[in-house]
Amino acid sequence: MYTLQILKIWSFLVLGLLGCNVIVSQDQQIEIRISNDKFVFQDKYYTNGLHITYRKNVNSNILFKKTKNEKLQTNISIGNETYTPSNLFSFDTNDFDRPYAGWLFGSLELGKIKSNSALFLALESGITGEASLAGKLQNAFHGLLNIEKPTWEDEIAFKWLFNFKIKKIYNFQISKNLDIQNRASLSLGSKDTYLQNNVFLFFGKFNDFQNSYRIQALDATFKKEFFGFIGGGYKYVALNTLIQGSPFRNNDPFTSIAENHVFNMVVGSALKIRNQVYKIEFNYNSKETPLSKSHIYGMLVFGFGI
């Protein structure tokens, strides 16, 4: 029941925003992002993710008012994420290096983009447990492929969780075709509490910072972009409820310890032609629990203007 109600609310919100402007424009975009570790022949930990994002340029919002040489952008997302132990077929939690967990969520993000920096503030809320549909979707996919289904034994129980997220990006232009970005982010909430910093190197053909897909900024110029990127960083994790369970009221049948220190790397490429975007990337994370190992997964992204 909770799942159906949340899906109705999110669908109404997104469709309402889309319906506000039926004229084809250059300042709105829909993006579909698919993450899966089967792209690199694995099936564990963060094993699958589906995210749909609607972006729109605005003149003002509840936090920011547009000023000269600035852009304001609103991003609305819905998503589903699946997390599993490396041993998918055991009913004994002693065999698990992390709990099964699902996350079904929606988020609202407000962005303020200057010539060489950007600030994004986001509020994210969603549910865990069987109502997240992660287990049902994964087992349906395994059934479609006629392969053994994961047990989903003692998954993280139902919770309604939230996060408040801040991301600050600084861009440093080295040359016409070479940029470095520093991205600092903070998450506070009942799902995730962490502090993270990443550094990215971008190389190739790209627009100015305010109109570049390097930061998923909407571009009204239709200029082509084709660039590669490589990056890495460090995350200090104070809370990961999808591993540790809730710190307030823990009714989870099985939890694990979350590693406080997590390192990550990413490499990929993006192509933007007129109002369409294509991106592929590969992500590496160091182990997130004492018993787990490092993990790699791939991501495919397609975006189109509306």
C-alpha positions as CSV (number, residue, x, y, z in Angstrom):
1,M,0.0,0.0,0.0
2,Y,2.8,2.4,0.9
3,T,4.6,1.7,-2.4
4,L,1.5,2.4,-4.5
5,Q,0.8,5.7,-2.6
6,I,4.3,6.9,-3.1
7,L,4.4,6.0,-6.8
8,K,1.1,7.9,-7.3
9,I,2.5,11.0,-5.6
10,W,5.7,10.9,-7.6
11,S,4.0,10.3,-10.9
12,F,1.5,13.2,-10.3
13,L,4.4,15.5,-9.4
14,V,6.5,14.7,-12.5
15,L,3.5,14.7,-14.9
16,G,2.3,17.9,-13.4
17,L,5.6,19.6,-14.1
18,L,5.8,18.2,-17.6
19,G,2.3,19.4,-18.3
20,C,3.1,23.0,-17.4
21,N,4.8,23.5,-20.7
22,V,3.4,21.7,-23.8
23,I,5.5,23.7,-26.2
24,V,8.7,22.0,-27.2
25,S,11.5,23.9,-25.5
26,Q,15.3,23.7,-25.0
27,D,15.3,24.1,-21.2
28,Q,13.7,20.8,-20.1
29,Q,15.1,17.3,-20.2
30,I,14.3,13.7,-19.2
31,E,17.2,11.4,-18.3
32,I,17.1,7.7,-17.8
33,R,20.1,6.1,-16.0
34,I,20.6,2.3,-15.7
35,S,23.3,1.0,-13.3
36,N,24.1,-2.7,-13.2
37,D,27.2,-4.8,-12.3
38,K,26.3,-7.4,-14.9
39,F,27.8,-5.0,-17.4
40,V,31.1,-6.2,-15.8
41,F,30.0,-9.8,-15.1
42,Q,29.3,-9.4,-11.4
43,D,26.2,-9.8,-9.3
44,K,26.6,-8.5,-5.8
45,Y,26.5,-5.4,-3.5
46,Y,25.1,-2.4,-5.5
47,T,23.8,-4.7,-8.3
48,N,21.1,-2.7,-10.0
49,G,19.8,0.8,-10.2
50,L,17.2,2.6,-12.3
51,H,16.9,6.4,-12.1
52,I,14.6,8.8,-14.0
53,T,15.3,12.5,-13.7
54,Y,13.4,15.5,-15.0
55,R,15.4,18.7,-15.3
56,K,14.2,22.3,-16.0
57,N,15.8,25.7,-16.1
58,V,13.9,28.2,-13.9
59,N,14.1,31.9,-13.0
60,S,13.5,31.4,-9.3
61,N,12.7,28.7,-6.7
62,I,12.0,28.6,-3.0
63,L,15.7,29.0,-2.1
64,F,17.3,30.9,-4.9
65,K,16.5,33.9,-7.1
66,K,18.3,34.2,-10.5
67,T,20.8,37.0,-10.8
68,K,23.0,38.2,-13.6
69,N,25.4,35.5,-15.0
70,E,23.7,32.7,-13.0
71,K,21.5,29.8,-14.0
72,L,18.9,28.1,-11.8
73,Q,18.0,24.5,-12.4
74,T,15.4,22.2,-10.8
75,N,15.9,18.4,-10.9
76,I,13.2,15.9,-9.9
77,S,14.1,12.2,-9.7
78,I,12.6,8.8,-8.9
79,G,14.7,5.7,-8.5
80,N,15.0,2.1,-7.4
81,E,18.2,0.6,-6.1
82,T,19.1,-3.1,-5.3
83,Y,21.8,-4.2,-2.9
84,T,22.7,-7.9,-2.2
85,P,25.4,-9.9,-0.5
86,S,27.9,-11.8,-2.7
87,N,26.3,-15.1,-1.7
88,L,22.9,-14.8,-3.3
89,F,21.5,-18.3,-2.7
90,S,22.0,-19.0,1.0
91,F,19.3,-18.8,3.6
92,D,21.9,-18.5,6.4
93,T,22.9,-15.0,7.2
94,N,26.3,-16.3,8.5
95,D,27.1,-16.6,4.8
96,F,26.3,-12.9,4.1
97,D,28.9,-10.1,3.8
98,R,26.1,-7.5,3.9
99,P,22.3,-7.5,4.1
100,Y,19.9,-7.6,1.2
101,A,18.4,-4.1,0.8
102,G,16.1,-2.2,-1.5
103,W,15.6,1.6,-1.8
104,L,12.7,3.2,-3.6
105,F,12.9,7.0,-3.5
106,G,12.1,10.4,-4.9
107,S,14.2,13.5,-4.7
108,L,14.0,17.2,-5.4
109,E,17.2,19.1,-6.1
110,L,17.7,22.8,-6.6
111,G,20.8,24.1,-8.4
112,K,22.5,27.4,-8.6
113,I,25.1,27.5,-11.4
114,K,27.7,30.3,-11.8
115,S,30.4,30.6,-14.4
116,N,32.9,28.3,-12.7
117,S,31.1,26.9,-9.7
118,A,27.7,25.4,-8.8
119,L,25.7,24.6,-5.6
120,F,23.1,21.9,-5.5
121,L,20.8,21.3,-2.5
122,A,18.6,18.1,-2.5
123,L,15.9,16.5,-0.3
124,E,15.6,12.8,-0.8
125,S,13.0,10.5,0.7
126,G,11.9,6.9,0.2
127,I,11.3,3.4,1.6
128,T,13.2,0.2,2.2
129,G,12.0,-3.3,2.8
130,E,9.8,-5.5,0.6
131,A,7.7,-2.5,-0.3
132,S,10.7,-1.0,-2.2
133,L,10.1,-3.7,-4.9
134,A,13.8,-4.3,-5.3
135,G,13.6,-8.0,-4.4
136,K,10.6,-8.6,-6.6
137,L,12.2,-6.8,-9.6
138,Q,15.5,-8.7,-9.2
139,N,13.8,-12.1,-9.0
140,A,11.5,-11.3,-11.9
141,F,14.6,-10.5,-14.0
142,H,16.4,-13.7,-12.9
143,G,13.2,-15.6,-13.8
144,L,13.1,-14.0,-17.2
145,L,16.7,-15.2,-17.8
146,N,15.8,-18.6,-16.3
147,I,18.6,-18.4,-13.7
148,E,18.5,-19.1,-10.0
149,K,16.7,-16.5,-7.9
150,P,18.3,-14.8,-4.9
151,T,16.8,-15.7,-1.5
152,W,16.3,-12.1,-0.2
153,E,16.6,-13.7,3.3
154,D,16.3,-11.2,6.2
155,E,16.5,-8.1,4.1
156,I,16.6,-4.6,5.7
157,A,13.0,-4.1,7.0
158,F,10.5,-1.4,6.0
159,K,11.5,2.1,6.9
160,W,10.6,5.6,5.6
161,L,13.9,7.4,5.4
162,F,15.1,10.8,4.3
163,N,18.4,12.7,3.4
164,F,19.4,16.3,3.0
165,K,22.3,16.6,0.5
166,I,24.6,19.4,-0.4
167,K,27.0,19.4,-3.3
168,K,29.5,22.1,-4.2
169,I,31.4,22.0,-7.5
170,Y,34.4,24.1,-8.4
171,N,35.7,24.1,-12.0
172,F,39.2,24.9,-13.1
173,Q,39.9,25.4,-16.8
174,I,43.4,24.2,-17.8
175,S,42.9,24.6,-21.5
176,K,40.1,24.7,-24.1
177,N,39.8,20.9,-24.0
178,L,40.9,20.2,-20.5
179,D,39.2,20.9,-17.2
180,I,39.6,19.8,-13.5
181,Q,36.6,19.8,-11.1
182,N,36.5,19.4,-7.4
183,R,33.2,18.1,-6.0
184,A,32.5,18.2,-2.3
185,S,29.3,16.7,-1.0
186,L,27.6,16.2,2.4
187,S,24.6,14.0,3.3
188,L,22.7,14.2,6.5
189,G,19.7,12.0,7.3
190,S,18.2,8.8,8.5
191,K,19.4,6.8,5.4
192,D,22.9,8.2,4.8
193,T,25.3,10.4,6.7
194,Y,28.6,11.0,5.0
195,L,31.2,13.5,3.8
196,Q,32.7,13.0,0.4
197,N,35.2,14.7,-1.9
198,N,36.0,13.8,-5.5
199,V,38.3,15.2,-8.2
200,F,37.6,14.8,-11.9
201,L,39.6,15.4,-15.0
202,F,37.6,16.2,-18.2
203,F,39.1,16.1,-21.7
204,G,37.6,16.6,-25.1
205,K,35.1,19.0,-26.6
206,F,32.7,20.6,-24.1
207,N,30.6,23.8,-23.6
208,D,31.2,26.4,-21.0
209,F,30.6,25.3,-17.5
210,Q,27.0,26.7,-17.2
211,N,25.9,24.9,-20.3
212,S,27.8,21.6,-20.1
213,Y,26.7,18.1,-19.4
214,R,29.8,17.7,-17.3
215,I,27.5,18.8,-14.4
216,Q,24.2,17.8,-16.1
217,A,23.5,21.4,-16.8
218,L,20.8,22.1,-19.4
219,D,22.1,23.6,-22.6
220,A,19.9,25.9,-24.8
221,T,22.5,26.3,-27.5
222,F,22.3,22.7,-29.0
223,K,26.2,22.7,-29.2
224,K,27.8,19.3,-29.5
225,E,29.8,17.9,-26.7
226,F,32.0,14.8,-26.8
227,F,34.3,14.2,-23.8
228,G,35.9,11.6,-21.6
229,F,36.4,11.8,-17.8
230,I,38.3,10.1,-15.0
231,G,37.9,10.8,-11.3
232,G,38.3,9.5,-7.9
233,G,37.7,10.4,-4.3
234,Y,37.2,9.5,-0.6
235,K,34.0,9.2,1.4
236,Y,33.8,9.2,5.2
237,V,30.7,7.2,6.2
238,A,29.0,7.9,9.5
239,L,25.7,6.1,8.7
240,N,24.6,3.7,6.0
241,T,21.1,2.4,7.0
242,L,21.0,-0.1,4.1
243,I,23.9,-1.9,5.8
244,Q,23.7,-1.0,9.5
245,G,20.0,-0.7,9.9
246,S,18.3,2.3,11.6
247,P,20.2,3.9,14.5
248,F,16.9,5.0,16.1
249,R,14.6,1.9,16.0
250,N,16.3,-1.1,14.6
251,N,13.8,-3.9,13.7
252,D,16.1,-5.4,11.1
253,P,16.6,-9.2,11.3
254,F,20.2,-8.9,10.0
255,T,22.7,-6.0,9.8
256,S,26.4,-5.5,9.3
257,I,29.1,-3.0,10.2
258,A,29.6,-0.3,7.6
259,E,33.2,0.7,6.8
260,N,33.9,4.3,7.7
261,H,36.4,4.9,4.9
262,V,35.4,4.2,1.3
263,F,37.4,5.1,-1.8
264,N,36.0,5.3,-5.3
265,M,37.0,5.8,-8.9
266,V,35.1,6.5,-12.1
267,V,35.9,6.5,-15.8
268,G,33.6,7.2,-18.7
269,S,32.6,9.2,-21.8
270,A,29.6,11.3,-22.8
271,L,28.2,12.5,-26.1
272,K,25.6,15.3,-26.6
273,I,24.1,15.9,-30.0
274,R,21.6,18.7,-30.1
275,N,19.2,17.9,-27.2
276,Q,20.1,14.2,-26.8
277,V,22.7,12.8,-24.4
278,Y,24.5,9.5,-24.3
279,K,26.9,8.4,-21.5
280,I,28.7,5.3,-20.4
281,E,30.7,5.0,-17.2
282,F,32.3,2.4,-14.9
283,N,32.5,2.9,-11.2
284,Y,34.8,1.3,-8.6
285,N,34.2,1.3,-4.8
286,S,36.4,-0.1,-2.1
287,K,34.7,-2.5,0.3
288,E,31.8,-1.1,2.3
289,T,31.7,-3.8,5.1
290,P,34.5,-5.7,6.8
291,L,33.6,-9.0,5.1
292,S,32.9,-7.6,1.6
293,K,35.3,-6.9,-1.2
294,S,35.7,-4.0,-3.7
295,H,33.1,-3.7,-6.4
296,I,32.7,-2.5,-10.0
297,Y,29.6,-1.7,-11.8
298,G,28.7,0.0,-15.1
299,M,26.2,2.7,-16.0
300,L,24.3,3.7,-19.2
301,V,22.6,7.0,-19.5
302,F,20.2,8.4,-22.1
303,G,18.8,11.9,-22.0
304,F,16.5,13.9,-24.3
305,G,15.0,17.3,-24.5
306,I,11.3,17.9,-24.3
